[in-house]
Amino acid sequence: MTPGIYAHSVPDRDESDWETLSEHLTKVALRAGTLATVFGGKDVAEAMGALHDVGKLIREFQTYIRGQGVSVDHSTAGAVIARERYGAVLGQIMAFGIAGHHAGLANGRMAGGGISSLKERLEGRFPLPLSPDLDVAPKTVTLTMPVASKSSEPSFTLSFLTRMLFSCLVDADRLETERFYARFDAEAQGKTAARGCPLTVRDLRDRLDTHLLQFKDAEGPVNALRAEVLAAVRAKAEETPGLFSLTVPTGGGKTLASLAFALDHAVRHGLRRVIYVIPFTSIVEQTADVFREALGSDDAVLEHHSGFDFGPPPNKARRKTAESDDEAPDGARKLRLASENWDRPVVVTTSVQFFESLFSNRTSPCRKLHAIAGSVVILDEAQTLPLKYLRPCLETLRELARGYRTSVVLCTATQPAVTVEAGFAGGLDKVRELAPDPQNLYRRLKRVTVERVAEPLDDDTLAERLLDETQVLCIVNNRRHARDLLRKITAKKGARHLSTCLCAAHRRAELASIRRRLFHKQPVRLISTSLVEAGVDFSFPTVYRAMAGLDSIAQAAGRCNRNGDMPELGRVFVFSSPEGENNKPPPELSQFAEVAASVLRTHDDPLALDTLRAYFQRLYWQRGPEELDAALVGDGPDPIRGILKALSLYQRDCEYPFADIAKAFRIIESPLVPVIVPYRPADDPDVVKRLLRDLEHVPAEKTGGIARALQPYLVQIPRSARNALLAAKSAEYIRGDELGDQFVSLVNGDLYHPDVGLDWEDPTFRKIEGGII
């Protein structure tokens, strides 16, 4: 063993307690290889692990971890060795991951994203003369997965493999570093952090079987149809892994049916977890709750969205450079336990989290990617994939099924609009349908009539129509319109409101209250945004829906006479509003509403299959490929239009522009940021106050648990709105010097209303009684 050469130091401990570089390289290599075994990348990932930190051999780094000098680049040396030892393709792929295991995946040729290009780093550094006990990487490596031979997009396949190997290396490095430092953590008492879950997918399948027994004798035609769907779907779990669709009308029980298929399929084929991808953050919490109840376990279900960034807080004490990292004498304090590697048998996440992670170049979101391999991915409401990124998203799903032992289920209430079988050229092919005769299901599940209101309804007229109903749901296209409409009916009993301006705990309480009132036949006039259209299980006799995409109208209809147990068919009215700033749909939804309106001029029933086919033909199929891969990649005067094109242009030398692609792939153009609101739940009114008090005192590296506990009390708002609240001193940073902008708390409680939640339009608003002395 080379004496005195260390990977990690421990403050106030003798060097005999430090971790040698040889030990760290060996352990990371073994763990990375294990993580990559599921997709045939074991040898390559092991070699990457064996080389990733060889740059720590240099004198400057050894001085640094002893508390002197500054951080130095120790990642490039291993990348240079990999490139020279393993060749122009495989060596280049490995070099990307090794060079980026702290700073992130770089562009291959030109700097971008604040990171030097891989080309620049490889040309500026030279391999180290390694001693035999540190050169643990093999001379040759073998990749046992099919790389490009069967791929329609070889550049995409190789770049995707780069991300997956990078993920294995990053996670292995973080886990092994965590394991080492846990020995010196007094609170951990020498034990490694509790990760994973003792329950397997087989255990969860058995628990779900027990849960489903309670529905065995449920009466009524809709319940009988749900049981039929469930049985048919589960019978197909034996099919070989690959691409599937589950086309069941809203109310047909597809959520639990898809979970049952996924668990059965995972048990049958040795897959590791179920990843449920949902288009809306607001639905993640309630879907996770449904799964926790069905599986009888809180620990088995990981709920992961962007409420907080659980990465390490910024360290303002030392200069950050493009190649800087979190290796330091106090490295243990920079490790956070969080949901970074999806180490649970069931993960419920958002489309934004899922796809943006798959196109990211940063270590934190990429760390979990290897967990997708060998899993079942259920893509709920598959038709909501963003048009601008549709082709890259479909290529991702195709690649997961082709090379990573992943089964993908396109779960939809309308039709599998993104498949070749449905008529979409360039869509996914060989997609097997799980539902029994979808067209027949639509006929049998007809529970509503849909009528388009001929003339636009202004808010006064719409309010009158709502007040004429005892129980009615009205869904509009933005939060401001929902709030304005609520004010016009609020004097009547049963006026209710739902939007993402309410924190999750508040929404949960409102949903429970609405369900009770519906059950007891009490007045309920609910004004809501589209968040109720997926996963919210309640049933109104009458629904009004502002003009939107036909898939949204179908979802709205699913909240009407949901169980088919009303004496007459439910009534759904599709209406438009006069032009006005307060009632316009968001820009990203306007194109869907416009296409739907044009289709309905020649089709009477918005839910008929021929109407839906015409809608998707106009929305997806008649657009050129450039409209379905429209991101601009690169910051120069001539950016490349399209992610697939950018990858293809750099295929020759595998110099993929990872940093530029990560910047270009943004499903949400203006990301929202969280504000902690002072909601007071009935069962624990002081919970937020208590958590904020705890947050003031815990060490920075221990805030992860509190951050997760605060998630139900967050409202996501535009960054500009949060800045305005901060400027007006209506909100404040919590320990901003240490934690950056991770925690922002609303201190002006008058801005959080019991009916409409957070109203940030006037950040200086105070109730008049609050100003009286």
N, C-alpha and C positions, 0 to 999 in steps of 0.2 A: 504494500500500500504506500502510495506517495505520501510522505509525512508533511503535515502542515498545509495541505491543500484542501480547502473547505468550500462547500456549497452554501452552508447556512451557519451563521454565528448566533450566539445567545448572549445578550447583555448580562453582565454580572455573573457569568458562568465560565469555568475553566474550559480551555480549548478541548479538553477530553470529552466534554459534553456536546461539542459542535458536530455537525454532520459533514462527513468527508464528501468531496466531490465524487469520488468513485462510488460511494454508497448511493448517493442521490441519482446519479446517471443510471445505475443498474436498476434501482427501484422504479424510476420513471419509465425506463424502457420496458420493463416487464408489465407495468400497469397499462401503458399506452397500447402495447401489443394485445393485451387482454381485451381492452375496450374496442379495438379494431377487428377482433376475430370474427365478429358477427357478419362483417361484409368482406372478408377475405383480405384485410389489410394488415394482418398481424406482423409479418416480417418487416414491412415498411415502417409501421408505427414504432416498432421496437427500435429500429435503427435511428429514427428521428429522436426518440427519447434518449438514446445513448449519446447523441451528438448535441442535444439542445443547449447544454450549459458548458460545453468544453471551453468556451471563452473565459470562464471563471479561473482558468489556470493562470492567467496573466497576473503579474505582480500588482498592477494597479487595482484590480478587483480584490485581491487578497488583502491589500491595505485598506480598501474601502469597507469591507465587512468587519474589519477590526476597529472601525470607528474613525478612520482618518481618510482624508481625500474625498473625492466626489464619485458618484455613480458613473460607471463606464459601460459601454456597449459590450456585452458578453454573448450576444445571440448570433452575430454575423459569422463568427469563426466556424461554428458547426454547420451553418448554411453553405459556406465555401467548401468545406470538406464533402458534404453531401452532393453538391453540384459536381464536383470533380470525380468523386468516387462512383456515383450511380448514374451519371449520364445526363443528356440534354433534356429528356422528358421526365423520367422518374426522379432524377436528381433535382431538377428544377422545381417539381411539385413539392418535394421534401424541403428544399431550401426556403420556399415561401413560408411554410409552417414554422420551421426552426427560427428563421430571422424574425418572424412576427409573433413569437409566443408571449411577448409582453406588450409590444407596441401595436400589434394587429397586422393583418394581411396588407401588404403594400401593393401598389401598382407594380407591374413587372418592368416597365420601361421608363416612366416619368413619375416624378414626385407627385403626390396627391394626398389629400386628407391630413396634411401635417406630417406625413411620413416620407422619408427618403425612398426612392424606388429600389426594388430588389437589385436591379442591374447596377445601380450606383454603389450599393453596399457590397455586392459581390466583387466588383472591380476594384474597390478601395481597400479590401482586406485580403489577407492571405492565411492559409491553413496553418495551424500551430503544429510544431513538432511534438506529437503526443507521446507520452511514455506508455509502455505496453499495458499497464493496468488501467489507464484512462481510455485507451482506444478500444472500447468494448463493442463498437458497431461492427457488424459483419462486412466482409468485402463485397458481397453481392446480396441482393434481396429479391424476393419473389412476391408478386402481387397475384393472388389466386382468384380475383374477381374479374369478370369480363369488363374491359375498360371502354374501348371504342368500337369494337367490331360490330356490335348490333345497335349502336346508337345512331339516331338520325341527326344528332348534333354533337359530334365528337368533341368540339371545343367546350360545350357545356358539360359533357361527361367528365372531362379531365379537370375542369375548374371545380366541379362539384366534388370530385374525389379529393382535390386539394383542401377544400373546406372541411370535409369529413376527417381527414387525417390531422389537420390543424386542430379540430375539436378534440380528438383523442389525446393529442399531445398537451394541449392547454389543460384539459381536465385532469390528466394524469399528473402533471406538474403541480397543479394546485392541491390536489388530494394528497400527494406525497409530502408537500410542504406543510400542509395542515396536520398530517399525521406526525411529522417530526416535532412541530412546535407544541402540539397537544401535551407532550411529555412535561412541558415546563409551565403549563397553564394551571394555576392553583385551583381555579373553579372547575376545570375539567378533570382534576385529580389524576392526570396522566392518561386518561382515556381519550381515544379519538372521538371526534364528533359523531353523534348519532345520526346516521344517514340511512336512506332507504326505508323499507317497510318490511316487517316480517311476513306479511301476507303476500302470497303469490297470486298470479292470475287464476290459477285453479281454485284457490281458497275463495277468491272473489266471485268466481263463476258459481260456486256452490252457495254462497251467501245470496247471490242474485236469484238463484232458483228458489230459495226459501222465501224471499221477498215477493216473488211473482205468484206464489201460491195463493196469496190473499185475493188476487184478481180472477182466480180460476172459475168461480161461480158467479161472476158479475153478470147482471142481466142487461138486456137491451141490445138492439142490432149493432150499434157502434162498438160496444164492448166485445160482441161476438166477432166483429170484423177485426178488431185489434188483436184478439187472441189468434185469429187465423193468420194475420200478418206475422205475428211473433213466431208461430210454429213454422211457417214457411221460410222465414229468414234464418232461423236457427238450423233448419234442416240443410242449409247450404254452407254451413261452417266447415264442412269437409273439403270444400273446393280448394284447389291449390292457391297459395297467396298470389296477389296481383291487384288488378283494378276492378272495383265493384261500384254499382250504383244502387241506391235504395230510394225508390220513387214512391212515396206514400203521401196522400193528401194530408194537410194540416188536421190534426185531431185523430190521425190513424195510429198513433202510438209509436212513431218512428224513433223517438229518443231512447226509450228503454229497449226497443227492438234492436236498434243499432248497437247499443251497449252489449246486449245479450249475444248478438252475432260476434262482436269483437272479442268477447271473453271466450266464447266457444272456439272461435277460430284460432285465438292465441294458444289455448290449451292444446288444440289438435296439432298445431304446427310448431310448437315450441317458441312462439313469439313472446316478447318480454313485457310489453305494456300496451295500454290503450291511450292514444292522444286524441282528445276531442277538441276540434277547432271550431270556434264560434265567431260569427262576424261582428258581434257587438259586445263590448266590455260589460255593459249593463246586464247581459244575460249570463255572463260567466258565473257570477256568484250563485244565482238560483239553480243553474244546471249542476254546479258542483254540489249544492245542497241536496238536489234530487239524487245524485249518485251516492253521496254519503249515506243518505237514508236507505237507499236500495241495497247498498253494500255493507251497511252496518259498521262503517269505519270512517272516522275523520282522518286518520293518518294515511289511509291508502290513496286518498284523492288530493292531488296538488292543484291548487287554483293559482294560475300564473298569468298576470297581465301587468300593465305598466303603471300601477298605482305608485310605486316607488322604484327608483333605481337602487338595487341593493349592492351595487359595486362599492369599492372602497372610496371613502371621502377624499376630496382633494387634499394633498399635503402641501400647504403653502410655505413650509419651512425650507424646502429645497427646490432648486430650479428644475423645471420639467423640460425635457428635450424630446425630440421626435422619437428617439430610441431609448428614452428612460423607461424604468420599470419600477416594480414595487419591491425589489430586492434591497434590503437594507439591514443594518444591525437590529432594528426593531420590526423585522418583517412579520412577526407573529401578530402584531396589532393591526396589520393591514388585511388580514384574512377575515372574510365575513362568511358566516353560515347563512345560506339563503337558498332559493330555488334555482340555483344557477345550472345544475346539471340534470334536472328532471328525473331525479332518482326516486320515483314513485311508480307503482303499477298502473295508476290512472292519472292522467294529466288533463286538466281542462284549461284551455288557453284561447287567445283571440287570434283571428286571422292576421292582424297586424303583428302581434308578437311572433307568430309562427313563420310567416313569410319574410318579414323584415330581418329576423334572425338568420334565415337561410341565405339571405343576400348581404348580410352584414360582413364587415371585416374586423370588428372589434372582438377582443377576447371574451368579454363577459357574455354577450348573446351567442357567440359561436360555441362556447364551452359545452352547451347542451346538445348540439346537433347530432353527435354520434348516438344519442339516446333514441333518436327517431328510427334508426336502423333496427330491423328485427322487431317492429311494432305494428300495431294496427292504427292507422290514422283515419279518423272519421271527420270529414269536412262537411260540417253542417251548413245548410243553405249554400250549396256549391255554386249556385247561379249568381251569388253576390261577389264573386271574384272581380277585382277592379279591372276595367277594360284596358286601362293604360299599361297594365302589367300582365295581362291575361296569358300571353304566350310564354313568358318566363315562368309564371306560376304553373302552367300546365306541364312545361318541360321538367320542372322540379318534381311534380307528382309522378310523371312518367319515369324519371330517373330513380326515384325512391323505390318504385315497384320493380324496375328492371334490374338494379344492381345492389339493392340494400335490404332484401328480404322484408320489404314493407308492403303490407296490404293497405290500399287506400279505398275508402268508401265515400262516394259522392252522395251525400244525404240531402234530399231535396223534396219539397212539397209540390213542385211544379213539374219539371221533367229534367233529365240529364242533359242540359243544354250545351255542355262543353264536350260532347262525345262525337266521334265520327259516325256512330250508329244513329245519332239524332240529326245528322246532316251537316255537322260543323267541320269543314275541311281544315285539317291541321289540329283537330281536337284529339282527345284521348281515344285510342282504339282498343278493341278487345275488352270492353268494359262489360262485366257480367251483372245483370239485374238480379237483385235479391228479392224484390217484392213479387208477390203472385199477381200477374196480369194487372199492371198499373191502370190501364184504361178502364177495366172493370171496377177497380177500386174507386176511381173517380165517380163512376155512375152510382155505385152503392153508397158512397159517402156524401151524396148531395143532401145538404142540410139547410141551404140558404138560397134565396133569390138575390140577384145583384141587379140593381137599377142605377143607371147613370142619370143624375139630376141635370135637366136640360140647361137651365140658366145658372150662372154663377151665384153663389150664396154669399152675401156679405155677412159680417159677424152678427149683426142684430137679427137677421133672418135665420141664420144658423142657430143662434141661441134660442130663438122661439121654438124651432123644431125640436131642439134637445129638451126644452122644458116641457114639451108636450108628451115626452116619454117618461116612464117611471124608471126604467133601467135601460141605459144607453151608453155606448162607448163612441167617442169621437176621436179619431186619430188625425193629427195635422203634421205638417212637414218641418216645423221648427219650434224651438222652445218659446220664442217670443209670442208667436201666434197662440200657442197653448195657454200661456199665461194671460194674454189679453182676452181670450174666449172664456177662460175660467172666471174672470172678473164680472162677466155679463150674466153668469148663472149662479154666482156664489151665494146669493141671498136665499136660494132654494135649498132644501134639505138634500143631502146626498151628493153635493158637488165635490168632486175629487180630481186630483191632478197627479200625473206621473211624468217625470222627465229625468234626464241625467243631472239636472240642477239639484235633485235630492241625492243625498249620499246613499250608499247601498243599504245601510241599516234602516234609514228612513223609508226607502222604497219597499223594503221587506215588510215593514210594519204597515204601510199603506196597502200593499197587496193583501195582507192577511185581513185587514179591515174590510176591504172591498169584497173579498170572497165571503166573509161572514154576512155582509149585507145582501149579497146576491142570494146566498143560501136561504136567508130568512125573508126574502121577497121585499126587502126594504128599498127605498129609493137610492139609486146609484146613477149619477151622471158624471162619467169619467172623461176628462179631457187629457189626452196623452200624446206624446210624440211616438215615433215608430218603435221605441224600445219594447212595447208590449207585443210586438208582432212575432217574436221568436221565443219559444220556451215558457211563455206565461200561460198558465192553465186556468183560464176562467171563461165563462160563457154568458154572453149578453143576447137578449132577443133582437136587439137592433144595433147596428154599427154604421157609423158614418166615417168614410175615408176620403181625405183630400186626395186629389189626383196624384198618382205616383206610378212607379213601375208596376206591371201586372203581377210580378212576384210579390210585391208588397201588398197589393190588393188581395191576392190569394191568402197571404198571411193574416191580413185583417179579417177576412171572412172566416178564418179558423178560430177567431174569438167569438163567433156568432153561432148560437145553437150548437156548441162544440160537441156535445155528447148525443145530439139527435133526439133528445128526450122532451123537446117542447111540442105542444099540440099542433103547431103550424111551423112551416119553414121559417127560419130566421130571415131578417131583412137587412141587406147591405146596400147603402147608398154611396155612390162615388160622386163627389162634387168637386167643383173648382171654385176658387175665390177670386174676387176682383183683384186686378193688379195692385199690389201694395208691398212696401218694404217689409212689413211685419209678417206677411203670409207667403213669401216666396220660398220654395224649397232651396236647400243648400245647393251650390253650383254643381257638386258632384252627383246630385240626385235629379237635377233638372232634365238631363238628357234622357233618363229613364222615363220620367213623366211625359216628356214630349213624344217619345216613341209610343208609349202606351196610348196617349190621346189620339195619335194618328191611326193606330191599329183599331181602336174602338169606333172609329168613324165607319168602318166596314164590317165590324163584328159586334154582335149584340151581347154575348155572354163573355165577360172577362175571364171566366174560369174554364171555358171550354178548351179542349186540347188543341183544336185547330187555331183558336185565338192565341194561345200561348206559343204555338209553333210559329205563327206569323210574327209575334212579338220578338221572339229570340232570333228569327231570321233577320229582322231589321236591326236588332240591337247588336248581335254578334257576327252573324254569318256573312252579312253583306259588307262588312268593313274589311278593308285591306289589311294585310299583315302588319303594316307599319303603324296602323292605329291601335293594334292590340299589343304592341311592344314599342311604346312611344317615349320612354324615358330618355332624356338627354344625358349622355355619359361623357364627362370631361368638362373642365372649366374654361378651356381655351376658346378662341373665336369660332372654331369649327367643331363643336361637340358632335359625338356620334349619336345618331338617333336609333335607339334600340339596344337593349342589353345583350340579346343574342347576337346582333351584328357586331357589337363591340368585342365580345368574346371571340367571334370568328375571325375578326381582323387581326387579333393578336395570337392566333392559334399556332402559327408557324414556329415560334420560339417559346411557346407557352408563357408569354409575358402578359398574362391577364391583368386587366386594370381593376383589381379588387377594391381598392379604396374609392375609385371613381364610381364604380357600380353601387357600392354601399351608400354613397351620397345620393345617387340618382334614384335608388329604390326607396321611395317613401309613400306608402299607401295613404297616410294622412299627411298632406302637404304642410300643414301648420300643426305640429304636435301639441297636444294639450298638456298641461302641467297640473299637479295636484295642490289642493288647498285643504287643510284639515279644518272641518267645520264643527261648531259646538252643539251638535245634535245630542239630545238627552233621551235615550231609550227609556221606556216606562219601567223596565225591570232593573236598570242600572243607570240612573240619570247622571251620575258623576264619572262615568267610565272615561270619557274623553279628557276631562280635567285630570283624572288620575294618571292616565297614560302620558299626558304632556308633562306632568310633574316628574314622573319616572324618567322621561326622556331628558330632562334637564340634568340628571345626576349620573346616569350610567356611562361607563367608558364608551368612547366612540365606536370601538370594535364590537360592542355588545348591543348596538341599537337595532339589529336586524329583527329580533323578536318583537320589539315594540312597534317597528315599522309595519310588520304584518298584522299586529293587533289593531293598528290604526286604519288599515285598509277600508273597513266598512264605513269609516267616517270621513272619507275623501270625496271631494267634488273636483272633477277635471275641467279646467277652464283654459281659454287661450292665454299664452304667456303674457301678451300685452295687457290683458285684463288683470292678471295677477300682479304685474308690475304697477298697475294703477292702484290696486288695493294697498300694496306696500308703500307707494308714494304718499297715499292718503293716511297712512298709519292705521288702516283698517285691518291690515294683516302684518305679521312680522316673521322674520326668520327665527328659527330655534337653533341656537348655537351655530350661527352661520359661519363664524371663523373656523370652526372645526369641521362642520358637516356640509359646508357649502349651501346650495339652495335646495337640499333634499327635503327639508321639513319647513313648510310655511303654514302658519296657523292663523285662522281668521280671529281677530280680537274684537272686531265690531260685530257683536252678535245680532244687531238689528238688521244686518244684511242677510241673515239666514232665517227664512220665514217658515212657519209650520205648514203652510199649504203649498208653496211653490219652491221652497228650498232656497238656494243661493241666488241672489239677484245682484250682479256686479256692475250694472249699468251706471249707477251713481255711487262710486266708492266712498263718498263722504256722507251718505245718508245716515241720519240718526232719527229714531222715533222722537216725536215732539216731547213726550213725557220724560224722555231721557235728558232733555236740556233744561228741565225745570228744577230750580234749586229749592 
